[in-house]
């Protein structure tokens, strides 16, 4: 579809076009805009899920802290009951000894002592039952604590691997594009994503959607790195400055210019590498996401945003 729109745009520039074909082109452009909105919502949803994962990690740590406190409290109760049990055993032994001495002093006194002994035995049995229940509860708490700690460790390890992978990818890209670092190209890592920003002067002539030779060389070097990364999403965003386009031919607006430049970059990435097209998305931001209000040249740019695949993280979170 992008090739069709691009071809139609060239055709409109070079000849008079019947209104019917012009309307068809507009309809296809609208469809592209709706698809872009869907992918933007998908990206926002992914960001939300990542924040949910981090919140889940924090909650798990809080639960572990509470389990540690509960375990300590149960330990104190068990030690107290063990002390009481030992004391009761001592009293029981003393009563048994006294009972033997007084057995001959009369049935009444013997019965009284026997009743006291039975009461002590019942209390001792109750304490033993309570102790068994507490020990079972303590075991359950310890198992839950171990399970929570394992989940937290898995989450932390997974997030650590994602960060390390992002840093490694940033290093690979920076190394591959080192020869272009003073030509309006920057590579940064933010919130677990890699942002490769290329100023328009590196890629396009003024108002053009055709990538210049030097810019194409930079994109091909980038594509060589990206084709090895099978677990990332690649979003190509076109940005313009605030100068309005005045043209009867395409592109007629900054929106259209930003989208066509993004699709031109995507076409070069796909054509010159084995990057999976399913990993790519082209988007236009027009003039509404400037990076420097005082420098129009910096705002005219292409941003290639590399996002990690978070499916493994979502699966781990959804195990609860």
Buried (B, 14 or more C-beta within 10 A) or exposed (E): EBEEBBEBBEEBEEEEBEEEEEEBBEEBBEEBBEBBEEBEEEBEEBBEBBEEBEEBBEEBBEBBEEBBEBBEEBEEBBEEBEEBBEEBEEBBEEBEEEBEEEEEEEEEEBEEBBEBBEEBEEBBEEBEEBBEEBEEBBEEBBEBBEEBBEBBEBBEEBBEEBEEBBEEBBEBBBEBBEEBEEBBBBBEBEEBBBBBBBBBBBBBEEEBBEBBEBBBBBBBBBBBBBBEBEEBBBBBBBBBBEEEBEEEEBBBBBBBBBBBBBBBBBBBBBEBBEBBEEBBBBBBBBBEEBEEEEEBEBBBBBBBBBBBBBEEBBEBBEEE
